[in-house]
């Protein structure tokens, strides 16, 4: 009888600590959250320049887009959160003046461009989609989690980083982005 009671107590303690650990780790994973969404850089850093081809074969150079606020979103076809994030970024791009804001999505899929085009065939995104099958930008930008998105101001400085899928139409993110669109 005592052994069963002791076993139940031990089981209860184990379950309690497992639930407590899970709840605490969820808070830790959430991470730093300035503006409830954007991680601000500790110092001013220019976004590393690059040249990639878009899904239609056109050349894209990041530095050619100075004068626009750039949302640089890293994603992959296998990433469920990325699909949600791309849909939200599409709404943002459609609602913005393209002279002021440009969303650029970079696929880190190792698959062929043909596969990527097939994946995108049923989706109508209104932003530029680039392909980096060798993962060159993954290391240049320190991408460890997908989706990861960088916000780049008109002069090419990284002004924020967002990890995970977000509602890009939220008041806090729109306000943050608009604060840079209005700056020279």
Secondary structure by P-SEA (a helix, b strand, c coil): caaaaaaaaaaaaaaaaaaaaaaaaaaaaacccccccbbbbcccccccccccccccbbbbbcccccccccbbbbbccccaaaaaaaaaaaaaaaacccccbbbbbbbcccccaaaaaaaaccccccbbbbbccccccccccccccccbbbbbccccccccccccccccccaaaaaaaaaaaacc
